[in-house]
Amino acid sequence: MKKNLKALALMLAVIAALTGCAGKIRYPSYYTLNLPPAPDPAPEENARASIAVRELQSPGYLRQGPIVYRRTPEEVGFYEYHRWAADPRVLVTNSVLDHLRASGHFSAVSMYDGRSDADYIFSGKLEKLEELDYEGGVKVQVAMSAQITKVVTGATVWSNTVSETGTVSQRTVPGVVSQMNRTMDLAMSKLLSTVPAQGASGK
């Protein structure tokens, strides 16, 4: 009887310990870029050329899921429990498609699938999307580059590079992500604002 009581007591102690451990489990929080839609002006009447957009590239560490921060220019850190719900490259690529369609510069804008018969190809790279924790305060940095090539000749007809920094007013991870959204929207607008209208005429 005593052995049974000891076994029962031991089992209850193990269950209590496991329950206590389970109570300490921390689950990740997930975030997404929520970029506003591009304005929708009337299409240009001379827009006859089409363009296909490749999925943007990025450094490998931006594709791993965790939100990135830097304590120094040389040190890259990752939030273990704060992650992107979707690859930022996909969301930014979709925003590029949205902006190019809204520009009215092209008769058709599509996602590049390797078999596209478009007149132009848009290629780009998301260089930086990270929190900066040095040089005073908390900031975010977004950097992007892109180019458009003419399929027939392979010539680059346009290229641009932008880097934007925004100050985080609410020093929490949700506050950081909100500022990333605002800074990304600004960077996107500046990057694509110089896409030449004459490219739409097939020149």
Buried (B, 14 or more C-beta within 10 A) or exposed (E): EEEEEEEEEEEEEEEEEEEEEEEEEEEEBEBEBEBEEBEEEEBBEBBEBBBBBBBBBBBEEBEEBBBBBBEEEEEBBBBEEBBBEEBBBEBBBBBBBBBBBBBBBBBEBBEBEEEBEBBBBBBBBBBBBBBBBEEEEBBBBBBBBBBBBBBEEEEEBBEBBBBBBBEBEEEEBEBBBBBBBBBBBBBBBBBBEEBEEEBBEBE
